[in-house]
Amino acid sequence: MSGALRLVHTHGDRITVSEPATGVELFAYVYRPEAAWEAPKPYLHPVRTLAGAVVTDYRPNDHRWHKGLSLTASHLSGANLWGGNTYVHGQGYLELPERVGSMRHAGFDGVRAADGRAVIAERLTWHPYDGEVWAAEERRIEVHDVDPRAGTWALTWTSAVTNRRAEPLRLGSPTTAGRELAGYTGLFWRGPRSFRGGRILGPEGEGTELMGTKAPWLAFSGEHDGRDGHATLVFAHAPENDHVGARGGHPAHWFVRAEPFAAVAPSWAFFDELELAPGATLRRRYRVVVADGAWDREDVARYLEAHPW
């Protein structure tokens, strides 16, 4: 396993986390505000494997608001904290800048690296276009289980979002607004262009048939441009997440595409809106494993068994 990670904080801009043994910068967490039309929010990019291969995309020409790995809210009580055009049923995607909001950095409660782990603990506020505070988020990103010999590392992303309005917040997606199989919202990964057409795996299925299904994990493998080899990303729900709807909560469904681009989101509002009462908090915890090589289902299951929550 790796020793101490190296963390560099460029205040007002970004935090980078590197693995000293390989010299690879695992990711940059960028929290400076960007273009208003793209719904400014913090994001991770570039994210790299331990071999140094980049496994995220940034501002691709088809969706300039897709930025690495980030938390989004595509439909939030009529606001768009996703960026770009807004889906309106019966009219398609419309340019409605008055609906585009932001997720703003409010401060850090901790930024540190020690004992083979790195932690970024951040406070954010969520806003519609007019700047009103609609929600407050406590976010924790933890890097752990860095193993240069195996070519794997992992991060755990935890978000607790509290409604600060005097009325319910409605979290939805283009699918809840009427577009079929477009339930993207919540944690969202955009893969590099070379991952288009990559392999999608779940515990009991494979391929685009997994769109809109429920499962504790989903994996995406792609082949690199500019260098030989593949990489695999595994996205997993924490046990307390209602990923199967068995506990009477709000079930999570996978949004996943390999065409026309690579993307994965453990959507928190795929088919049905999630209503958050005033003062209530939505908590979700996810793990993202970044691995060199093309994994199969057995590789994923073996890793998750060896690295329990």
N, C-alpha and C positions, 0 to 999 in steps of 0.2 A: 504494500500500500504506500501511497505518497506520504511525504512528510508535510511540513508546514506549507500552506499555500501563501502566495504573495498577493496582497491586495493593495491597490493604488487608487486613491480618491482624488480626482481632479474636481475640486469644489465648484458647484454650480453647473457641472457638465456631466461627468460619468464616473463610474467605479469599474475598475478592471480587476479580474481575478486570474492569476496565472499559476501554472504548475511548475515549480522550480526544476525538477529532475529532467523534464522534457523541454523546458523553456517555452511551452505553449501558453498563450493567453486563452483561457477557456471561454471567456466572454467579456463583453463590455455591457454594463448596465447604464444606459443613457437616460438621464432624467431632465435634461434641459428642454425647455419648450421648443416645439417646431411649428411648422405651418398650420395656421388655424383651420384651413379647409381639410386637413388630414387628421383632425381631432387629436390635438397634442396629448401624449401620454408617455410614461416611461416604457422602455422596451429593452430587451437583450439582443444585441447584434454587434459584431459577428459572434455567433456561437461556434465553437470548434471542437472537433474530436481531439483526443490526445496525440494523434498523428499530425494534427495541425490543419485538418480539412474543415472548411467552413460548411455548416449545415443549416444556415438561415439565409433568407433573402432580405433586401432592404429597398423600399420604394420601387418595386418592379413596375415596368411600363404599363401593365394592365390594371394595377391597383396601387397607386402611390402611397396609400395609407397602410399598406401591409409592411410591418416592420418587425422582422425577427420573431421573437417570442414576446407576447404582451397580453395584458388583460384588457378585454374590450366589452362594450355594451352597445350592441348594434341598434337595439330598440329599447329605449328607456323612457316610458311615459311620454312618448312622442318625440323625444330627443334622440340624436344620433351621436354616440360617443365612440363610434367605430371609425368614422371618417368618410369623406367622399360623398357620393350620391346616396339618397335615402330611398328605400323601396316603399312604394305606395301601391296598394292593391288596385289592380285595374289600370294602372298608369305606368308601372315599371319603376325603374330607377330615375329619380328626378334630382336635379341640382337645386337643393334647398339649404343654402348656407345658414339660414336662420334656425335650422334644426341641429346644426353641428356643434357639439359641446367639447368638453375636455376633462381630463383627469390630471390634476395638478399636484406636483410635489409640495408637501407642506413641511417636511422635516424628517430627520433620521433619529431613531431611538437607539440605533447601534449599527456600527460598521466595523467589523473585526474579522481577523483570521487567526486561528490557533488550533493546534492539535489536529491538523489535517482537515479542518473544516473552515468555511468562511460563511459569514452571516451578514445580510443586509436587511435591517428592520426599518421600515419606512412608513410614514403617515402621508395619506393623500386625501384630496377632496375632489368630488365629482360635481361637474357644473353643466347646465344647459348653456345655450348660446349667450344668454343675458348675464351669466356669471353668478347666478344664485347658487348657494350651496345646497345640493340635493342629497348628497351622501358623503360619509367619511369612511375611508378605508384604512385598515391596519394591515400592512403587507410584510411578509417575512420570506426572504429567499435564502435558502441554506444550501451550500455546496458540500458534498460529502462523498464517501466511498470512492475516492479518486485512486485508481489502480493502473499505473502505467504499464505494468506487465500484461494485464488483461486488456488494456486499451479501452477502459470504461470509466466513466464518472457520472455522478448523478446530482440533481438539484431537487429540492422540495420547495414548492411554491404554496404558501398559505395566504389566503386573503379573507378578511372579515369586513364586510361592507354593511354599514349601519345607515338606515334611512333617517335623514335629518329634516325631512319635510313634515308638514302637518297632515299630509294625506298619503295614502299608499303609493309606493313606487312599483311600477309594472315593468318587469324585465322580460323582454321578448326577443324575437328574431325575425328575419324576413319570412320564415315559415309560419310563425304565429300571426304574421300580417298577411298571409295568403300565398306566398311563393313556395312551391313544392320543393322539399329536400334542400333547403337553404337555411338550416337552423343554427348558423354560426353566431356565437356570442360567448362571452367568458374568456377563458384562457385560449389563445390562438397562436398556432405556429405556422409560419410560411416557410416552406422549404426552398432551397436554391433551384434555379432553373433546370439544372441537370437531373434533379429528382423527379421531374415530370415523367409519368409512366412507371413510377416505382412500385414496389411490392407492399401491400397492406395486409397485415395479419391481425387476427383477434384470437381469443382462446378457442373459439369453435367455428371460425369462418375466415374467409380471405377475400380480398378485393373490394370493389366498390359496393358490393352487397352489404357491407358493414355500415353504410351510411344510414344514420337514424336508429341504429341498434343500441342495446344496452349491454355493457360488459365491463369488468373491472380494469381491463387494460386494452390498449391498441398499439401496434408497432408499425413503423414505416421505414423501409429500406430503400436507399437510392444509390446510384453510381455517380462518382465525381467527374466533373470536367477538369482538365488541366493536370490531373494526377491519376494514377491507377488506384483502383479499389472502390469499396463501398462503405457506407455507414448506416447504422440503424438507430432510430430514436424510438424509445418506448415511453408511452404516456400512460400513467396509472393513477387510479383513484385511491385515496386513502380509505381505510375501512369505514370511517364514519360518514363518508359521502354516500348519498343515496343513489348509487349507480345502477341499481336494479329496481328501485321503487318498492322494495319489499317491506320497508318500515313505515309505509304510509306517508312518506314525504313527497318531495318533488323529484321524480326520476330524471337522471341525466342520460343523455343520448350522445353518441359520437357523430360529429360532423367530420367527414374525411373525403378528400379528393386526391386523385393522382393525375387527373386531366381536368381542365387545361393547365393546372398547376398543382403543386404538392402542398397540402394543407391539412392540419388536424386541429380539432377543438373538442374538448369534453364539454359540450354545450349544456348550460344550466337552464335553457328555455328553448328546446328544439320544437316540440309540437304544441306546447301549452305555455302561456305566460306564467311567470312566477311573481306573485304579489308579495311585496315586503311592506308590512305595516309600519306606521310611524314609530320610530325608536327601535324597531326590530333589526336584527343582524343576520345576514347570510354569511355562513362560514363554509369555505371549501379548501381542501388541501389536495395537491397533486404532486406526483413525482415524474420527472423527466430524466430518463437514462440516455446518455449519449455514448455510443459504442462504435469503435472501428469494426468494419466487416459487415457482411450480410447475414443477419441472424435468421434462424427459422423459429418455429413456434416452441420447440423444445429448448432452444437457447434462451428465449425470453422467460419461459416457465422456470428454468433452472436458476437464472439470475434472480428473479423475484423471490424464489424460495430461499435463496442464500442471503438475501438482503430484505428481511421482513420489515414492516413498518414499526 
